[in-house]
Amino acid sequence: MGNFARFLLSVQVRLASLHQKLRLLDRYIFKQVFVTCFACVGFFVFLIAAVNTLKDMLGYVLAGQLAPESAAKLILLLIPYVIMYALPMGMLLGVLLVLGRMSADSEIVAMRTCGISIKRVCLPIFALALAGVAGGVAINFYYMPIARTVYHDEFGRMLRTNALRLIVPKTFVRDFPNVVVYVSEKHGDYVRDVWLWQLDKQGRMIGFSHADTGRVELDQVKNELVFKPFQLSTERFSEKDPEDYSKPPTRAEAESASFSVPLAKFLGTKSFNRKLDWFTLNELEAEKQKIITSEPDNSDRVKKLMRLEMIIQEKGSMALSVLVLVLIAVPLGIKVSRRETSANLGVAVIMALLYYFLSKVVVGWFDQYPELRPDLLMWVPNILFLSLGLWLNLRVEAK
């Protein structure tokens, strides 16, 4: 009995030692994958945010129409929207890099030699992927819609607050509808050597005004920029045929005047219509109930409800794509066994673009056909990639 007890004690010691080593291995793999994935997600966040910043804000910043500190705040508001796309791509690239390096260094072979299966090795990776799915759900259904709404609201408000920046000295400002503005000097809201050219719908000049001095004010209520020139002289041509110079223009002079230029076309309206993509899950469900109770049962109602359902399913499938792409990245990283960052980056981008093409473009072709259930088709790319990932994992495990 004593020998048997000692045998059991030795088995427990060995199991405890093995358990401790597995915990160390889990921490090692988790740390490697977490740090690398965090860096990769940050890389894609920077890349996508930079593209959006260049598209939305660079022109305003360079023209002095948007203060740098305001642009920095807007960039921070872009991050939740960008993470929705950067998180799956970053996780995919991070897993490829870590497992590719470990496989190239024969670490995977050493683990398998010790009797540790690929599934056990990748357990911390899948745990991190599940955490990414949970984070994706929170971002896609809550934080991204709120941040996107605040972003557009703040963008318009900041531009209106700095609306006087629209007038840049010694620059022909052509952004206003049917008006070209030029001032030679600007000090606060006071301007000198003011020129205003009025154009018709075809872009032909139908008149111009000139003043030595004037003021530029913002009418917050009417969402207009108001020019108040002093000692004004004007000339107007025939609106029917402004290019007929045989007729003399009509001239006039005034001590002061007022010209209003609407800002809606340039800065947007003070209140904007939120896209359905910017609705939180609760707001989407409320919108569905509103349509069900208030609109008659016809084809338009079916299409509206299907559109809402597609948005909900798309957000959910995008969150699950983190796990699906990681499932594919595991066998690819182990099988390819390479250290090259550029090659892994190329594989990650190709896989992500293929996934987005299937989910965004291909499924989008059916959004006008509710009878085909495009909301359920949103999950087809996940099913295809999930099946491919499981098959690849089984092949790697069998070898």
C-alpha positions as CSV (number, residue, x, y, z in Angstrom):
1,M,0.0,0.0,0.0
2,G,2.9,2.3,0.7
3,N,4.4,1.7,-2.7
4,F,1.1,2.4,-4.4
5,A,0.7,5.6,-2.4
6,R,4.2,6.7,-3.4
7,F,3.3,5.9,-7.0
8,L,0.1,8.0,-6.8
9,L,2.1,10.9,-5.2
10,S,4.7,10.7,-8.0
11,V,1.9,10.8,-10.7
12,Q,0.3,13.8,-9.0
13,V,3.7,15.6,-8.9
14,R,4.3,14.9,-12.5
15,L,0.8,16.1,-13.5
16,A,1.2,19.2,-11.4
17,S,4.6,19.8,-13.1
18,L,3.1,19.2,-16.5
19,H,0.1,21.5,-15.7
20,Q,2.6,24.2,-14.6
21,K,4.6,23.9,-17.8
22,L,1.4,24.0,-19.9
23,R,0.4,27.2,-18.1
24,L,3.8,28.7,-18.8
25,L,3.5,27.7,-22.4
26,D,0.0,29.2,-22.6
27,R,1.3,32.5,-21.1
28,Y,4.2,32.5,-23.5
29,I,2.0,31.9,-26.6
30,F,-0.7,34.3,-25.4
31,K,1.8,37.1,-24.8
32,Q,3.5,36.6,-28.2
33,V,0.1,36.6,-30.0
34,F,-1.4,39.5,-28.0
35,V,1.5,41.8,-28.5
36,T,1.9,41.1,-32.2
37,C,-1.9,41.3,-32.8
38,F,-2.1,44.6,-30.9
39,A,0.7,46.0,-33.1
40,C,-0.9,44.7,-36.3
41,V,-4.3,46.1,-35.4
42,G,-2.6,49.4,-34.6
43,F,-0.9,49.3,-38.0
44,F,-4.2,48.8,-39.8
45,V,-6.0,51.4,-37.6
46,F,-3.3,53.9,-38.6
47,L,-3.5,53.0,-42.2
48,I,-7.2,53.1,-42.6
49,A,-7.5,56.2,-40.4
50,A,-4.9,58.0,-42.4
51,V,-6.8,57.3,-45.6
52,N,-10.1,58.6,-44.1
53,T,-8.3,61.7,-42.7
54,L,-6.8,62.5,-46.1
55,K,-10.1,62.1,-47.7
56,D,-12.2,64.0,-45.1
57,M,-10.0,66.6,-43.4
58,L,-6.7,67.3,-45.2
59,G,-8.1,69.9,-47.5
60,Y,-9.8,71.8,-44.6
61,V,-6.6,71.7,-42.5
62,L,-4.3,72.9,-45.3
63,A,-6.8,75.7,-46.2
64,G,-6.8,76.8,-42.5
65,Q,-10.5,76.0,-42.3
66,L,-10.1,73.3,-39.6
67,A,-7.8,73.8,-36.6
68,P,-5.2,71.1,-36.0
69,E,-6.6,70.4,-32.5
70,S,-10.0,70.0,-33.9
71,A,-8.7,67.6,-36.5
72,A,-6.9,65.6,-33.8
73,K,-10.2,65.2,-31.9
74,L,-12.0,64.0,-35.1
75,I,-9.3,61.5,-35.7
76,L,-9.9,60.0,-32.3
77,L,-13.6,59.7,-33.1
78,L,-12.6,57.8,-36.2
79,I,-10.9,55.0,-34.3
80,P,-14.1,52.9,-33.4
81,Y,-15.2,53.0,-37.0
82,V,-11.8,52.0,-38.2
83,I,-11.4,49.2,-35.7
84,M,-14.4,47.4,-37.2
85,Y,-12.3,46.7,-40.2
86,A,-8.8,46.7,-38.7
87,L,-9.5,44.2,-35.9
88,P,-10.1,41.1,-38.2
89,M,-7.2,42.0,-40.5
90,G,-4.9,42.7,-37.5
91,M,-5.7,39.5,-35.8
92,L,-5.2,37.5,-39.0
93,L,-1.8,39.1,-39.6
94,G,-0.7,38.8,-36.0
95,V,-1.4,35.1,-35.8
96,L,0.3,34.5,-39.2
97,L,3.5,36.3,-38.0
98,V,3.7,34.5,-34.6
99,L,3.0,31.0,-35.8
100,G,5.1,31.5,-38.9
101,R,8.1,32.5,-36.8
102,M,7.5,29.7,-34.2
103,S,7.2,27.1,-37.0
104,A,10.3,28.4,-38.7
105,D,12.2,28.2,-35.4
106,S,11.0,24.6,-35.0
107,E,9.1,25.5,-31.8
108,I,5.9,23.9,-33.1
109,V,7.9,20.7,-33.8
110,A,9.3,20.7,-30.3
111,M,5.9,21.1,-28.8
112,R,4.4,18.3,-30.9
113,T,7.4,16.1,-30.0
114,C,6.5,16.5,-26.3
115,G,3.0,15.2,-27.1
116,I,1.2,18.6,-27.2
117,S,-1.4,18.7,-29.9
118,I,-1.9,21.7,-32.3
119,K,-5.3,22.3,-30.7
120,R,-3.7,22.5,-27.3
121,V,-0.9,24.8,-28.6
122,C,-3.4,27.1,-30.2
123,L,-5.8,27.2,-27.2
124,P,-4.6,30.7,-26.0
125,I,-4.9,32.0,-29.6
126,F,-8.5,30.9,-29.8
127,A,-9.2,32.4,-26.4
128,L,-7.8,35.7,-27.7
129,A,-9.9,35.4,-30.8
130,L,-13.1,34.9,-28.8
131,A,-12.2,38.0,-26.8
132,G,-11.8,39.8,-30.1
133,V,-15.3,38.6,-31.2
134,A,-16.7,40.0,-27.9
135,G,-14.9,43.3,-28.5
136,G,-16.1,43.4,-32.1
137,V,-19.7,42.9,-31.0
138,A,-19.4,45.8,-28.6
139,I,-17.7,48.1,-31.1
140,N,-20.0,47.2,-34.1
141,F,-23.3,47.5,-32.2
142,Y,-22.6,50.3,-29.8
143,Y,-19.3,52.2,-29.8
144,M,-18.9,52.6,-33.6
145,P,-22.4,53.9,-34.2
146,I,-22.1,56.4,-31.4
147,A,-18.6,57.6,-32.4
148,R,-19.6,57.8,-36.1
149,T,-22.6,60.0,-35.3
150,V,-20.6,62.2,-33.0
151,Y,-17.8,62.5,-35.6
152,H,-20.1,63.9,-38.3
153,D,-21.9,66.1,-35.8
154,E,-18.6,67.5,-34.4
155,F,-17.2,67.9,-37.9
156,G,-20.0,70.1,-39.0
157,R,-20.0,72.0,-35.7
158,M,-16.3,72.7,-35.8
159,L,-16.4,73.9,-39.4
160,R,-19.3,76.2,-38.6
161,T,-17.4,77.5,-35.5
162,N,-14.4,78.2,-37.7
163,A,-16.5,79.3,-40.7
164,L,-14.6,82.6,-41.0
165,R,-11.6,80.4,-41.8
166,L,-13.3,79.7,-45.1
167,I,-12.2,83.1,-46.3
168,V,-8.4,82.9,-47.0
169,P,-6.6,86.1,-47.9
170,K,-5.2,86.4,-51.5
171,T,-7.1,83.2,-52.5
172,F,-10.1,82.9,-54.9
173,V,-12.6,81.0,-52.8
174,R,-14.8,79.0,-55.2
175,D,-16.5,76.7,-52.7
176,F,-19.7,78.6,-52.3
177,P,-22.6,78.0,-54.7
178,N,-22.7,80.6,-57.6
179,V,-20.3,83.0,-55.8
180,V,-16.5,83.5,-56.0
181,V,-14.9,85.5,-53.1
182,Y,-11.5,87.2,-52.9
183,V,-10.1,89.4,-50.2
184,S,-6.5,90.7,-50.0
185,E,-6.3,91.1,-46.2
186,K,-8.2,89.7,-43.3
187,H,-7.9,90.6,-39.6
188,G,-10.4,88.7,-37.5
189,D,-13.8,89.4,-39.1
190,Y,-12.6,92.6,-40.9
191,V,-11.5,92.3,-44.5
192,R,-9.9,94.6,-47.0
193,D,-10.2,94.8,-50.8
194,V,-13.3,92.7,-51.1
195,W,-14.4,91.2,-54.4
196,L,-17.6,89.2,-55.0
197,W,-18.4,87.6,-58.3
198,Q,-21.9,86.3,-58.9
199,L,-22.3,83.4,-61.4
200,D,-25.3,81.8,-63.0
201,K,-26.0,78.1,-63.1
202,Q,-23.8,77.7,-66.1
203,G,-20.8,79.3,-64.3
204,R,-21.0,82.6,-66.3
205,M,-20.4,85.9,-64.5
206,I,-23.6,87.9,-64.2
207,G,-22.2,90.6,-61.9
208,F,-19.5,91.6,-59.5
209,S,-19.1,93.8,-56.5
210,H,-16.0,95.5,-55.0
211,A,-15.4,97.3,-51.6
212,D,-12.3,98.7,-50.0
213,T,-13.3,97.3,-46.6
214,G,-16.0,95.1,-45.0
215,R,-16.9,92.5,-42.4
216,V,-17.6,88.8,-42.5
217,E,-20.0,87.4,-40.0
218,L,-21.5,84.0,-39.3
219,D,-25.3,83.7,-38.9
220,Q,-25.6,80.6,-36.8
221,V,-29.4,80.6,-37.0
222,K,-29.7,80.7,-40.8
223,N,-26.4,78.7,-41.3
224,E,-25.1,81.5,-43.6
225,L,-21.9,83.5,-44.0
226,V,-22.8,87.2,-44.2
227,F,-20.6,89.7,-46.1
228,K,-21.0,93.4,-45.1
229,P,-18.9,95.5,-47.5
230,F,-18.6,99.3,-47.1
231,Q,-18.3,101.8,-49.9
232,L,-19.6,99.3,-52.3
233,S,-19.6,99.5,-56.1
234,T,-21.4,96.9,-58.3
235,E,-21.9,96.0,-61.9
236,R,-24.5,93.6,-63.2
237,F,-24.8,92.1,-66.7
238,S,-27.8,90.7,-68.4
239,E,-28.8,87.4,-66.8
240,K,-30.3,86.1,-70.0
241,D,-27.1,86.6,-72.0
242,P,-24.2,87.8,-69.7
243,E,-21.7,87.3,-72.4
244,D,-23.3,90.0,-74.6
245,Y,-20.9,92.8,-73.9
246,S,-22.6,95.1,-76.4
247,K,-25.0,96.1,-73.7
248,P,-23.5,98.2,-70.9
249,P,-23.7,96.8,-67.4
250,T,-25.9,98.3,-64.7
251,R,-23.7,100.2,-62.2
252,A,-24.6,101.1,-58.7
253,E,-22.9,102.4,-55.5
254,A,-23.8,102.1,-51.8
255,E,-22.4,103.1,-48.4
256,S,-22.9,99.5,-47.2
257,A,-24.7,96.3,-48.2
258,S,-25.2,92.7,-47.1
259,F,-24.6,89.5,-49.0
260,S,-25.5,86.1,-47.6
261,V,-23.8,82.9,-48.7
262,P,-25.5,79.6,-47.6
263,L,-23.1,77.2,-45.9
264,A,-25.3,74.1,-46.2
265,K,-23.7,72.9,-49.5
266,F,-20.2,73.4,-48.2
267,L,-20.5,72.5,-44.5
268,G,-23.6,70.5,-44.6
269,T,-26.8,71.3,-42.7
270,K,-26.8,71.9,-39.0
271,S,-28.7,68.7,-38.5
272,F,-27.8,65.7,-40.6
273,N,-29.7,62.5,-41.4
274,R,-28.0,59.6,-39.6
275,K,-27.3,56.6,-41.8
276,L,-28.8,53.3,-40.6
277,D,-25.3,52.0,-40.2
278,W,-24.8,54.5,-37.4
279,F,-27.6,53.2,-35.3
280,T,-27.0,51.1,-32.2
281,L,-28.6,47.7,-31.9
282,N,-31.4,49.1,-29.7
283,E,-32.0,51.9,-32.2
284,L,-32.2,49.4,-35.1
285,E,-34.7,47.3,-33.2
286,A,-36.7,50.4,-32.4
287,E,-36.7,51.4,-36.0
288,K,-37.9,48.0,-37.0
289,Q,-40.8,48.2,-34.6
290,K,-41.6,51.7,-35.9
291,I,-41.8,50.4,-39.5
292,I,-43.9,47.4,-38.5
293,T,-46.5,49.4,-36.6
294,S,-46.7,52.6,-38.8
295,E,-46.3,51.5,-42.4
296,P,-48.7,49.4,-44.5
297,D,-47.7,45.9,-45.5
298,N,-46.3,46.3,-49.0
299,S,-43.0,45.8,-50.9
300,D,-41.5,49.0,-49.6
301,R,-42.0,48.0,-46.0
302,V,-40.5,44.6,-46.7
303,K,-37.4,46.2,-48.3
304,K,-37.0,48.6,-45.4
305,L,-37.2,45.8,-42.8
306,M,-34.8,43.7,-44.9
307,R,-32.3,46.6,-45.0
308,L,-32.4,46.9,-41.2
309,E,-32.0,43.2,-40.8
310,M,-29.1,43.2,-43.2
311,I,-27.3,45.8,-41.1
312,I,-27.8,43.8,-37.9
313,Q,-26.6,40.6,-39.5
314,E,-23.6,42.4,-41.2
315,K,-22.4,43.8,-37.9
316,G,-22.7,40.4,-36.3
317,S,-20.9,38.6,-39.1
318,M,-18.1,41.2,-39.0
319,A,-17.6,40.5,-35.3
320,L,-17.5,36.8,-35.9
321,S,-15.0,37.3,-38.8
322,V,-12.2,37.7,-36.1
323,L,-12.5,34.1,-35.0
324,V,-13.1,32.8,-38.6
325,L,-10.0,34.5,-40.0
326,V,-7.9,33.4,-37.0
327,L,-9.0,29.9,-37.6
328,I,-7.6,30.1,-41.1
329,A,-4.4,31.9,-40.0
330,V,-3.4,29.1,-37.6
331,P,-2.8,26.3,-40.2
332,L,-1.5,28.8,-42.7
333,G,1.1,30.1,-40.2
334,I,2.2,26.6,-39.2
335,K,2.2,25.2,-42.7
336,V,4.1,28.0,-44.5
337,S,6.7,28.4,-41.8
338,R,8.2,31.8,-42.8
339,R,9.5,34.8,-41.0
340,E,9.0,37.4,-43.8
341,T,6.6,40.1,-42.6
342,S,5.9,41.3,-46.1
343,A,4.8,37.9,-47.3
344,N,2.6,37.4,-44.3
345,L,1.1,40.9,-44.8
346,G,0.3,40.0,-48.4
347,V,-1.4,36.8,-47.4
348,A,-3.4,38.6,-44.6
349,V,-4.5,41.4,-47.0
350,I,-5.6,38.9,-49.7
351,M,-7.6,36.8,-47.3
352,A,-9.2,39.9,-45.7
353,L,-10.0,41.4,-49.1
354,L,-11.5,38.2,-50.3
355,Y,-13.7,38.0,-47.2
356,Y,-14.8,41.7,-47.5
357,F,-15.5,41.2,-51.2
358,L,-17.8,38.3,-50.5
359,S,-19.6,39.9,-47.6
360,K,-19.8,43.5,-48.9
361,V,-20.0,43.2,-52.7
362,V,-21.4,39.8,-53.6
363,V,-24.0,39.8,-50.9
364,G,-24.8,43.4,-51.7
365,W,-26.0,42.4,-55.1
366,F,-29.0,40.7,-53.5
367,D,-30.1,43.6,-51.3
368,Q,-33.0,44.5,-53.6
369,Y,-34.4,40.9,-53.6
370,P,-35.8,40.3,-50.1
371,E,-37.2,36.9,-51.2
372,L,-33.6,35.7,-51.4
373,R,-33.0,36.5,-47.8
374,P,-29.8,38.6,-48.2
375,D,-29.7,39.1,-44.4
376,L,-28.9,35.3,-44.1
377,L,-26.6,35.4,-47.0
378,M,-24.4,37.7,-44.9
379,W,-23.3,34.6,-43.0
380,V,-22.2,32.7,-46.2
381,P,-18.7,34.1,-46.2
382,N,-18.3,33.1,-42.6
383,I,-19.5,29.6,-43.3
384,L,-17.2,29.2,-46.2
385,F,-14.1,30.5,-44.4
386,L,-15.1,28.6,-41.3
387,S,-15.3,25.3,-43.3
388,L,-12.0,26.1,-44.9
389,G,-10.4,26.8,-41.6
390,L,-11.6,23.6,-40.0
391,W,-10.5,21.5,-42.9
392,L,-7.0,23.1,-42.9
393,N,-6.7,22.6,-39.1
394,L,-7.7,18.9,-39.4
395,R,-5.0,18.5,-42.1
396,V,-2.3,20.2,-40.0
397,E,-3.3,18.1,-36.9
398,A,-3.1,14.9,-38.9
399,K,0.4,15.5,-40.0
